């Protein structure tokens, strides 16, 4: 049986070290969690690369919300962040019709040239199952970060469970310990944790909290 993957949000090199010490498998590197995660600067990614040998996925997002915005700036950022040590990217955009902007995501994924995660745009789409079906086959995509609802996994768990068999789900967006068992039973092997491994977004990642999540996803 394939082991579950535990991804931890890291804002700093200290976060990266704590996540590594706690047993994480991968880091999602972002800035500005008040905006739900934006593209970090190159220096931060380089510092995190020096601090940890874990795979790093870096957010490509210039503003809150799910419009692609300045695609040219994101393309330049992708190239620079790859050079700084990114192993993959995290991105997710909606078009004016409320469905995934698959063209923009495909273009940016090609520029990045690395595996990527679709970041929660599906949860905000007008049709969740259709959005999942649209993004899953995109080139280079290997996981869909989803809570099943814009209001988080407490509200969207049933939706995630319904698509789990046909989608490479990375469960996140208010993941709770109680949700891990049903997700594992449905075949989900990717778990994304942010605020639950720290006391606040102003506080660093706590290695012991990461270790607790490591045990939970491994044994559920």
N, C-alpha and C positions, 0 to 999 in steps of 0.2 A: 504494500500500500504506500502511495506517495505521502511524504510527510507534509503537514501544513506549513504554509509560509506566514511568518509574522513580520509585518511591515510597520515601522514606527516613524512618525513625523519628527524630523529633526530641523531645528532652526539654527543651531550653532554646532561648533565642533564639540563642545561639552555634551550636548544632547547626543551626538553621534557616539561618543565614547561610552556614555551611560547605556544607550541602546545596545551597543555591542556587548558590554559587560553583562547585560541582562539576558542575552540570548536571542536578540532579534536576528532576522534573516536578511532584512533589507531596510533601507532608509528612503523615506520620501522627503526631499529637501525643498522647503518653501520659505517665503517671507510673508509677513503681515497676515497673521491669522485673523485679525479683525475683518479682513476682506476674504476670509476662508481660504487663504493661501495664494500668494502671487509669486512671480519669478524672482528667485533670490539673485544677489549679485555674484559675479564670477569669483570674487575673493572668498566669499562664504563657502561656495562649493569647493574651491581648492583647499580651504582649511579643513573642511569635513573630509575630503579625500585623504588628506594627510593624517587625520585623526582616526580613521577607521578603514578597514579593508572590506567592509560590507558593500554590496552593490548599492548604488545611488541612483534613484529616479528623481529627476528635477522637474518642478512645475513650470509649464509654459503658459503664463496667464498674466496679462498686464493690468487688469482691473477687475473689480468684483462683478459678478454676473457671468453670463455664458456667451456673450457676443465675442467674436474673434478679435475685434479691435484692430490694432496695428500689426497686421500679419508680417510685414517686412521686418519690423522690430523683433518679433518673435523668431523669425528665421535667423536673424543675426545672433540673437541670444542663444538659440539652439546650437549653432556652430561654436560659439565661444564657450558654452557650458560643457559641450562634449570635450573640447580641448582641456577644460579645467578638471575633468574627471568623471563627468556624468556617464553612467552605464545605460541609462534609459530616460524616458521623459513621461510626464503626466500632463495630459491636455484633454479638453472636452469643450465643444462649442455647439451652440444652437443657432440655427438660422431664423429669419424673421417669421417663418411658418411654425416655429415651436418644435421642430424636429432637428435631429443632429445635423450639423454642418459637416457632412462627411467629406466634401471636397476640400475644405480648409484643413480638416484634420489629416487627410491623406497627404496634402502638400507639405504640411509641417513635419509629419512623420518621415517623409522622404528626405527633407532637408536634414533632420536630426540623424537619420540613418541608424537608429537604435531601436530596440524593443520599446513599446510604450503602453501605458495604462490610460484608458478612457476615464476621465475624471468627472463623475457625477452629473454630467449634462443630461444623461438619460433619466435621472430622477426628476428633472424639471421639464422634461419634454411633455407635449400634449398627449402623447400616447406611449406609455412606458414599454409595453411589449414590442411595439413597432420600432421604438428607438433602440432597444436591445438588439433586435434583429438587424437593424441597419448598421450598428457599429461593430458587432462581433466579427464579421469577415474582413474588416479593413486591414490593409497590408501592415504588417509589423506589430499589430495589436496582440497582446497576449493576456491581458486582464481588463475587466471592467469594474472600476470602483463604484459600488452602488449601495444605496440604502433602501432602494425601492420606493422612496417618497422624498419630496423636498423637505419634509419635517423629520427625517431620520429613520433609523432602523426600527425604533419602537412603533412607528406607524407603517413602515414598509416591509417588515419582515416577511409577511405572507407573499408579497409580490416577488421578493428575491427568491424565496423557496420555489416559486412556480417556474422561474427561468433558470434555476441552478443547473439542471440536467443538460442544458444546451448552451450554457454561457460560462466562460472562464471568470467566475465571480471573485472579486476581491471585496469582501464585506467590510463596509466602513460607513462612517457618518452616524456617530452615536452608538457604536457597537457596545453591547452590554454583555457581561458574563452569561446571563440567562439565554442569550441568543446563540451562543456558540454551539451548544449541543444540537439544536434543530438544524443549524447551518451545516455542521459536520455530517449529520445524518442524511442531509440532502446532497452531499457530495462536495460541498464548498471546502476548498483547501487554501484560500487566501483570506487573511485577516489584517485589517488596517486600523491602527490605534493611534490616537493623538492626545486628546486632553486627559484620557484615563490613565496615562502614565506620568502625570505631573499634577501638582496642586492647582496650578493656573497656567495660562499661556505666558505669564511673566516669570514663571519658575522653570527650572531645568527639568529634563527627563530624569525620572527616578529609576535607577537600575533595578531596585527590588520590585517595583511595580511592573517593569518589563518582564522580570523573571516569573512573576505570578501569572501574567498573560501567556508566557511561554508554556508553563505547566498546563494551563487551562486548555489552550488550543491543541496541545499534544495529547491530552488525556480525555477530552470530551467525547 
